[in-house]
């Protein structure tokens, strides 16, 4: 007949306690990692929305200049040189090109506007965000710098 002696069972509780402590610490670390990741992606989403709004603003600004310059017998809008500037914490670069086409006796000028807003340091960094908006606008004249269609 074999009986278990208390001396042989020593130390078993410490192994169980150590396992539980390690498991809970791992679970806590995983929760912290996921919480931090969720926080960062939420901020990136917000910055992306702000960058898109800044790029749209830059594009709308050029469209307003184009349409504001349209009047009978006035010179048509000439696209300005590209020069980056800061707007609402974003570096905004607005480019514009145009081409003129003849269609059924009318002079159609097509403007292509590209507005890019970026912020957050270098490309590839965790806080970097960039958005681009492309816009096409066309105007119509009966002749170069003549009456509107």
Phi, psi and omega per residue, in radians:
X1 nan 2.286 -3.062
X2 -1.917 2.293 3.094
X3 -2.092 2.528 3.112
X4 -1.490 2.295 3.130
X5 -1.679 2.487 -3.119
X6 -1.007 -0.478 -3.105
X7 -1.155 -0.485 -3.094
X8 -1.389 -0.278 -3.045
X9 -1.741 0.088 -3.116
X10 -1.229 2.454 3.053
X11 1.619 -0.139 -3.125
X12 -1.218 -0.656 -3.127
X13 -1.153 -0.604 -3.137
X14 -1.186 -0.619 3.114
X15 -1.157 -0.759 3.108
X16 -1.114 -0.767 3.140
X17 -1.124 -0.719 3.123
X18 -1.119 -0.720 3.098
X19 -1.073 -0.771 -3.138
X20 -1.132 -0.716 3.130
X21 -1.111 -0.785 3.133
X22 -1.126 -0.728 3.138
X23 -1.121 -0.765 3.121
X24 -1.174 -0.649 3.105
X25 -1.142 -0.705 3.101
X26 -1.131 -0.733 3.104
X27 -1.104 -0.742 3.097
X28 -1.101 -0.728 3.113
X29 -1.127 -0.709 3.116
X30 -1.125 -0.716 3.122
X31 -1.114 -0.713 3.108
X32 -1.117 -0.729 3.133
X33 -1.079 -0.831 -3.129
X34 -1.171 -0.613 3.112
X35 -1.152 -0.768 3.125
X36 -1.128 -0.755 3.127
X37 -1.074 -0.749 3.131
X38 -1.114 -0.710 3.132
X39 -1.102 -0.792 -3.115
X40 -1.142 -0.768 -3.132
X41 -1.168 -0.575 3.056
X42 -1.116 -0.737 3.099
X43 -1.166 -0.677 3.102
X44 -1.120 -0.671 3.102
X45 -1.105 -0.758 3.116
X46 -1.112 -0.784 3.122
X47 -1.135 -0.618 3.082
X48 -1.094 -0.715 3.103
X49 -1.149 -0.692 3.107
X50 -1.157 -0.696 3.120
X51 -1.127 -0.693 3.099
X52 -1.107 -0.735 3.107
X53 -1.116 -0.687 3.114
X54 -1.152 -0.724 3.126
X55 -1.145 -0.704 3.093
X56 -1.104 -0.671 3.118
X57 -1.093 -0.755 3.106
X58 -1.092 -0.736 3.107
X59 -1.135 -0.784 3.126
X60 -1.091 -0.590 3.129
X61 -1.088 -0.787 3.134
X62 -1.205 -0.705 3.097
X63 -1.036 -0.744 3.119
X64 -1.094 -0.679 3.087
X65 -1.139 -0.706 3.133
X66 -1.124 -0.912 -3.076
X67 -1.210 -0.542 3.101
X68 -1.208 -0.453 -3.128
X69 -1.526 -0.090 -3.104
X70 -1.410 1.916 3.000
X71 -2.692 2.790 -3.082
X72 -0.990 2.368 3.055
X73 0.990 0.471 3.093
X74 -1.923 2.650 3.104
X75 -1.055 2.472 3.098
X76 -1.303 2.751 -3.095
X77 -1.087 2.322 3.046
X78 -1.850 2.210 -3.102
X79 -1.052 2.310 3.122
X80 -1.331 2.855 3.061
X81 -1.170 2.584 -3.137
X82 -1.296 2.182 3.057
X83 -2.537 2.058 -3.125
X84 -1.139 2.565 3.051
X85 -2.538 2.927 -3.107
X86 -1.715 2.329 3.120
X87 -2.467 2.074 3.094
X88 0.934 0.655 3.103
X89 1.479 0.049 3.139
X90 -1.991 2.552 2.993
X91 -1.475 2.046 -3.044
X92 -1.941 2.190 3.089
X93 -2.095 2.095 -3.116
X94 -2.078 2.091 3.110
X95 -1.983 2.623 -3.108
X96 -2.514 2.341 3.004
X97 -2.287 2.745 3.111
X98 -2.486 2.742 3.051
X99 -2.479 2.625 -3.104
X100 -1.998 2.385 -3.092
X101 -2.320 2.525 3.056
X102 -1.697 2.194 3.106
X103 -2.413 1.993 3.078
X104 0.871 0.786 3.090
X105 1.440 0.095 3.124
X106 -1.972 2.605 3.069
X107 -1.731 1.909 3.136
X108 -1.744 2.166 3.063
X109 -1.897 2.150 -3.123
X110 -1.861 2.161 3.103
X111 -1.833 2.327 3.046
X112 -2.015 2.074 -3.063
X113 -1.976 2.272 3.078
X114 -2.144 2.029 -3.141
X115 -2.025 2.200 -3.128
X116 -2.158 2.234 3.084
X117 -2.039 2.346 3.133
X118 -2.499 2.708 3.108
X119 -2.816 2.834 2.999
X120 1.763 0.385 3.061
X121 1.617 -2.483 -3.030
X122 -1.460 2.662 3.071
X123 -1.051 2.324 3.137
X124 1.696 -0.236 3.100
X125 -1.328 2.782 -3.042
X126 -1.096 -0.557 -3.078
X127 -1.655 -0.009 -3.086
X128 -1.298 2.385 3.071
X129 -2.480 2.497 3.134
X130 -2.589 2.401 3.077
X131 -2.381 2.546 -3.134
X132 -2.253 2.419 3.093
X133 -2.164 2.203 3.067
X134 -1.877 2.329 -3.112
X135 -2.318 2.458 3.081
X136 -2.107 2.264 3.126
X137 -2.280 2.441 3.100
X138 -2.176 2.488 3.046
X139 -2.144 2.773 -3.070
X140 -2.282 2.305 3.066
X141 -2.270 2.709 3.058
X142 -1.329 -0.468 3.056
X143 -2.677 3.023 3.101
X144 -0.982 2.178 3.122
X145 0.947 0.473 -3.102
X146 -1.751 -2.623 -3.114
X147 -1.222 2.592 3.059
X148 -1.236 2.624 3.103
X149 -1.212 nan nan
